[in-house]
Amino acid sequence: MATAKFPTGRLVATPGVLARVPANEVLLALARHVRGDWGELDLHDREANDEALRTGERLLSAYVATNGVRFWIITEADRSSTCTLLPEEY
């Protein structure tokens, strides 16, 4: 298993994610996020995340749960927290 590329800080999730995304899928997505697997992002956003790893900026990943719900994971630039949320909750 690959190791984490950055610290997550405090892990939080919004009410929308808690209600609509199965908990095991959130945990699997978090594991992908910290390994640098950015999920359903285009090439430009993937490259921006790769640069953010080097420069210490915010990181964004996008995933789709098996029930079709799209959700994001955002780690703050200072790595103090990582939030799982629905795009409409941003």
Rosetta blueprint (number, residue, H / E / L):
1 M L
2 A L
3 T L
4 A L
5 K L
6 F L
7 P L
8 T L
9 G L
10 R E
11 L E
12 V E
13 A E
14 T L
15 P H
16 G H
17 V H
18 L H
19 A H
20 R H
21 V L
22 P L
23 A H
24 N H
25 E H
26 V H
27 L H
28 L H
29 A H
30 L H
31 A H
32 R H
33 H H
34 V H
35 R L
36 G L
37 D L
38 W L
39 G E
40 E L
41 L L
42 D L
43 L H
44 H H
45 D H
46 R H
47 E H
48 A H
49 N H
50 D H
51 E H
52 A H
53 L H
54 R H
55 T H
56 G L
57 E L
58 R L
59 L E
60 L E
61 S E
62 A E
63 Y E
64 V E
65 A L
66 T L
67 N L
68 G L
69 V L
70 R E
71 F E
72 W E
73 I E
74 I E
75 T E
76 E L
77 A L
78 D L
79 R L
80 S L
81 S E
82 T E
83 C E
84 T E
85 L E
86 L L
87 P H
88 E H
89 E H
90 Y L
